[in-house]
């Protein structure tokens, strides 16, 4: 079993935050786990906040 950080999916639009890639639009560096994103984070596609994101079970 590997211990890669989990991906999170926006419940509104389906955008998936992948910690290996990060989020360039929101200036989140690759390698940043979703749980460690500080401040106000908004989906780069639909603009909703962290509260609408759900952990992707793989």
C-alpha positions, -999 to 999 in steps of 0.1 A, spaced: 0 0 0 14 34 -9 9 65 12 4 91 -15 -18 121 -4 -54 117 -13 -71 134 -42 -101 156 -36 -130 162 -60 -152 193 -62 -188 182 -55 -202 209 -78 -182 206 -110 -161 175 -107 -126 191 -107 -101 168 -90 -73 183 -69 -43 161 -73 -16 168 -47 11 155 -70 2 183 -95 -9 211 -72 -30 239 -85 -11 266 -104 -41 289 -106 -44 291 -68 -6 291 -64 -6 257 -46 28 240 -51 30 204 -64 33 180 -35 9 199 -12 -17 176 4 -52 191 2 -55 191 40 -24 214 42 -37 241 19 -40 272 40 -61 303 36 -90 306 14 -90 279 -13 -115 281 -42 -120 255 -70 -101 268 -101 -131 258 -123 -163 268 -105 -150 290 -77 -166 272 -47 -146 267 -15 -130 238 2 -162 228 19 -176 213 -13 -146 190 -19 -148 154 -9 -119 129 -6 -116 105 -36 -115 69 -25 -92 49 -48 
